């Protein structure tokens, strides 16, 4: 059995795959963190730029459809 070192392209591909695999969970973490800050009165939705407000509202709507 021959063992060879991975090429940089293979290492990069694996790393991108790992980032993609965790991206959804990381986004949810940020949303939950923001919700906690809003609930505690530290931030309001108005503290975010309009585009960020719209994106968060859209994601909440979509997540709300999941049962």
CORCORWO-V624573 format. One line per field, one symbol per residue. ss: DSSP state (A for helix, B for strand, O for the rest). phi: phi as a letter, one per 40 degrees, with the letter a starting at -180 (. if undefined). psi: psi as a letter, one per 20 degrees, with the letter a starting at -180 (. if undefined). Layout:
ss = ???
phi = ???
psi = ???
This chain:
ss = OOOOOOOAAAAAAAAAAAAAAAAAAAAAAAAAAAAAAAAOOOOOAAAOOAAAAAAAAAAAAAAAOOO
phi = .bbbcccccccccccccccccbccccccccccccdcccccgcbbdccccdccdcccccccccccccb
psi = pppqqqrhhgggggggggghhigghhghggghgghhhghijhrrhiiqqghhgggggghggghhip.
